[in-house]
Amino acid sequence: MNVVPPIVVKPSLENLFSADWERYRVILFSAPCGCGKTTTAGALLRGRRCVSLNAADADFSAPVIPHGCEAVLVDDLQYLLEPERQQALGELIRSRSDLHFVLLGRCRVPGWLMPFQVSGIMTVLDADALLLDRATARKMLDAVGLNVSPDDMSAIHQDFKGYPLSLNILCSRMTEGLSYSRELF
């Protein structure tokens, strides 16, 4: 039986995102693959009217935004390499002060986005913000019926360091009946 762990977001990140939403129009999640950028952003934006784009799409361009939209989510920002496409997104950010932009990328702040950070309308949430703390990792394990001992939880937290993708895989393996061990790690 393959159980899909629920989406969990650590409370400190939820609070940080809420505060940043009020203070900034552009929020960049900058973290390596598997840190949960897409999943977390989706959870944090749930209930908001949002247009989702993927910068890896060959036909990526600044979209027509429907009336009542609150945010534009752009995933895979690291693939937005062509200056024309960067300029189109930058112009959309400049021209639509009524919108929030949530950008997700396996990259540091690209130079073309620096003016938004320097002007104070953009903030960056890095991998540390996305990594699950011990309590949130425990919540993830509990949600799929994995009751691990305090010692095993300590080992899991030490070994996986809150990395969401690896914890997701761990949950899948352990729901197959495996106990936590160094070998499983």
N, C-alpha and C positions, 0 to 999 in steps of 0.2 A: 504494500500500500504506500503510495507516494502522497504525502500530505504537504500542501503548500502553506508555509508559515504566513501568518497575517502580516499586514503592513504595520510596523510599529515605528513611531517617531519619538525620540526621547523628548521629554517635556521641556528641557532647556532649549532645544532647537525650536520647538513650537513657539516658545516665548520669544526667542531671538527673532524668528521670522516675523511674528506679529509686530514686534517693535520696529523691525526694519521696514516692514510694509508701510507703517505710518510715517517713517522718516525718509525713506528713499523710494525713488520710482524704478530703479534698476537694481536687481539683486542677481549677482553672479554666483552660482554654485561651482566652485573650482576644485575638482578632486579627481583622483584616478578612477579608472574603470572599476565597477563593482562596489563603489562606496554608497550607492543608493541615491544618486542625484535625481534620476528620473522618477523613481518610485516615491521618494520623499517629496519632491516638488508636486507630484500629482496629489499626494495626500494633503499637503499644506494648502493647495489651491482648490481642494474639493469644496463645492458649494459656491465657487466664484465663476462668473462667465469668463471663459478663457479661450483664446485661439492658440492651438498648438502647431508648431512648425518644427521641421527637422532640417538643420543646415546641411546635412549630408545629401538631401534630395537634390537631384540634378536641376530641377525646376524651382529651387528655393528663390523666393523673392519676397519683398515686403508685401504683405497681403492687404486686401481691403478688409477693414475691421468692421464687423457688424455692430449695429447700434446696441448699446447697453453692455458691450464687452468691457471687462475690467482689466484684463491682463493678456499679454502675449507671452507664451512660453516658447523658447527656442532651445531645442536640444541639439547636442553634438556640435556645439559652437566651434570646436577645434577644426571642423571641416570648412568653415567659412573663410576661405583663403583668398578669393578673388576680390580685389579692391572695389569693384563695382557693387558686389553683393554686400560687402562690409559697409560701403557708403549708403546703400539703400536702407539697411537696418539702422545705421546711425541717424539717417535723416528721419526715419520713422520715429525713433526715440525722441529726437529733437522736436518734431512737429506735433507729436501727440502727448502733450503734457497731462492729458486726462487718463492715460494708461499706465499701468505698471508693466515692467518687462522682467521676466524671470529667465535668466540665461543659464544654460547648463553646459559645462565643458570640461574636458580633460586637458585643461590648459591654464596657465596663469593669465592674468589680465592682458589681453592683446593690446598692442600699442594704439590701435584705432579706437579702443574703448576707454583708454586712459583719460581723455578729456571729461568723460562722464564721472569718473571717480574723483578726479581733481576738483571738479566743480561741485562735488558734494551731493550728487543725485544718485550715485551708485555705491553699493557696498559689496564686499566679497565674503562668502561663507566657504571655508575650506574643508578639507577632509576631516579635520578634528571636530568640526561642528556636526558632521554626518556620522561619525563613528558612534556606535551604541555604547552607552554606559552599562555597567553591570546590571542595574535594575531593569533597564529596557531590554537587554539581552535575556534576562530571566523571564520577563514578560513574554518575549517571543517564544521561548522554549515552553513555558507553561501553556501558552495558547494552543499548542499542538499536542498537549498532554504529556510532555516530557518533564517528569519530576526528578530533577537531578539533585544530588546531595550538595550541601554547601561546599564540600571539598572539590567535587567535580565542577561546580559553578566557578570556583576560584581558578581551577585549572583552565576551564574554557575561556574565562575572561583573560587570563594571562596569555594563553596560546593564541587566541583569535583577535585580541585587542579591539574588539567591538566592530570588526570589519563585517558589514552587513551581508555581502555575498557569501563569505565563508560560513557565517552563522546560518544562513539559509540552507546551504548545502549540508551543514551539520544536522540541522533539523530533519531534513529529508532522510539522511542516513540513519539517524537515531530512531526515527519513526518506523524504520524497517526492522527494528528490534536490536540494533547494536547499542552497546553501552559506551560511554565516553572512555577513551583511552588515548595514550600517546600514539598508538598505532593508527587509530581512527583519525587523529589529528594529522 
